[in-house]
Amino acid sequence: SLNLISRILMRVITEGATIVMKAINLNSKKGLKKALSCAPRGKRAIWMLNVQVGTKSISPLMWAIETGSLDAARAIIADLLTIRADRDRYYYG
């Protein structure tokens, strides 16, 4: 069973190794902001809330909380709750 757990974790790390997940694993608020600066406006919240790993979905926010990366989790929540604006409208995330 330990072998199975290690294989699952390696798969999650290799397949779900997005720049957002890497910043969360480092518990880096600065790295997370840098990673999210690359996100298109309409995809920013999705990058923080859903990562596809093979056939499974993982929430980077939940991953940050479960692994104790609380600085990264705080940064995600703050970013999701930030009100932004463009010429046409106001929006979250």
C-alpha positions as CSV (number, residue, x, y, z in Angstrom):
1,S,0.0,0.0,0.0
2,L,2.9,2.4,0.6
3,N,4.1,1.7,-2.9
4,L,0.7,2.6,-4.3
5,I,0.7,5.9,-2.4
6,S,4.1,6.8,-3.6
7,R,3.1,6.1,-7.2
8,I,0.0,8.2,-6.9
9,L,2.0,11.1,-5.4
10,M,4.6,10.9,-8.1
11,R,1.8,11.0,-10.7
12,V,0.2,14.0,-9.1
13,I,3.5,15.8,-8.9
14,T,4.6,15.0,-12.5
15,E,1.2,15.4,-14.3
16,G,-0.1,18.2,-12.1
17,A,3.1,20.2,-12.1
18,T,1.7,23.5,-13.2
19,I,3.4,26.7,-12.2
20,V,0.6,27.3,-9.7
21,M,1.1,23.9,-8.1
22,K,4.9,24.4,-8.0
23,A,4.4,27.7,-6.2
24,I,2.0,26.0,-3.7
25,N,4.5,23.2,-3.0
26,L,7.1,25.9,-2.2
27,N,4.5,27.8,-0.1
28,S,5.6,30.9,-2.0
29,K,3.2,33.9,-2.1
30,K,5.6,35.7,-4.5
31,G,5.8,32.6,-6.7
32,L,2.1,32.3,-6.8
33,K,1.6,35.9,-7.8
34,K,4.2,35.4,-10.6
35,A,2.4,32.2,-11.8
36,L,-1.0,33.9,-11.8
37,S,0.3,36.9,-13.7
38,C,0.6,34.5,-16.7
39,A,-3.0,33.5,-16.5
40,P,-5.5,35.0,-19.0
41,R,-8.2,37.1,-17.4
42,G,-11.0,34.6,-17.8
43,K,-8.9,31.7,-16.6
44,R,-7.3,33.1,-13.5
45,A,-9.8,31.7,-11.0
46,I,-9.8,28.3,-12.8
47,W,-6.0,28.1,-12.5
48,M,-6.4,28.5,-8.7
49,L,-9.4,26.2,-8.2
50,N,-9.0,23.3,-10.7
51,V,-6.0,21.3,-12.1
52,Q,-6.6,18.3,-14.3
53,V,-4.3,15.3,-13.5
54,G,-4.9,12.6,-15.9
55,T,-8.6,11.8,-15.4
56,K,-8.8,13.4,-12.0
57,S,-9.3,17.0,-10.9
58,I,-7.4,18.6,-8.0
59,S,-8.1,21.9,-6.4
60,P,-4.9,23.9,-5.9
61,L,-6.6,25.8,-3.0
62,M,-7.6,22.6,-1.2
63,W,-4.1,21.1,-1.9
64,A,-2.5,24.2,-0.3
65,I,-4.7,23.9,2.8
66,E,-4.3,20.1,3.2
67,T,-0.5,20.3,2.8
68,G,-0.1,23.2,5.2
69,S,1.0,25.7,2.6
70,L,-1.0,28.4,4.3
71,D,0.8,31.4,2.8
72,A,-0.1,30.1,-0.6
73,A,-3.7,29.4,0.5
74,R,-4.0,33.0,1.9
75,A,-2.7,34.4,-1.4
76,I,-5.2,32.3,-3.4
77,I,-8.1,33.4,-1.3
78,A,-7.0,37.1,-1.4
79,D,-6.6,36.9,-5.2
80,L,-10.0,35.3,-5.7
81,L,-11.7,38.0,-3.6
82,T,-10.0,40.9,-5.3
83,I,-12.3,43.0,-7.3
84,R,-10.9,43.9,-10.7
85,A,-12.2,46.1,-13.5
86,D,-11.7,46.7,-17.2
87,R,-13.5,49.1,-19.5
88,D,-16.8,47.3,-19.6
89,R,-17.3,45.7,-16.1
90,Y,-16.1,44.8,-12.6
91,Y,-15.4,41.2,-11.8
92,Y,-13.8,38.9,-9.1
93,G,-10.7,36.8,-9.6
